[in-house]
Amino acid sequence: MTIKGKKALGVALVILGVIIAIVSIVLIYEASTSYEAVNLIKDRYEISQYFGTVASDAIRAGSLLQEAQSYMTGGVIGAIFSIALFIVGGTLISKSKKALQETNT
């Protein structure tokens, strides 16, 4: 691969890393809102006993908890993958710049 090709690949990896980082942030935010919803359901649990909606609240809380855990897992994995892309892309860009400087001198 040519020096310019390595630099272009590095730039593409860094851009992909930024996109994945944004998606990871959104997933982690969604996880936090799902955790908040579970806490709200738990807070109103005593009230729902009087209205007979305890079973539906428990089912909804369980599904929200699973949803939150899935979002959090995806967000953390995405963040780790994003960091790896930044490192690899940055290394390729750095090495291609050094090689280009050595070629010009």
C-alpha angles and dihedrals in degrees: 000000000000125000092252090048091054091049091049091049090050092051091048091051092050091050090049088049091054091050092049090047090055091049089049091053091051091049093050090048090051089050091053092050090049090051089050090051090052089052091050090052090049090050093054094043094103092051092048091056088070093049097045096242096115095111094049091047091051092050092047092048091051093050092046090051091052090047091051092049091050092050092047093049091049091047094051094046090048092050092051091047090048092053090050090052091050091052096046094042093047091048092052092049092047094048093046091051091051092047091048091051091049090050092051094050 
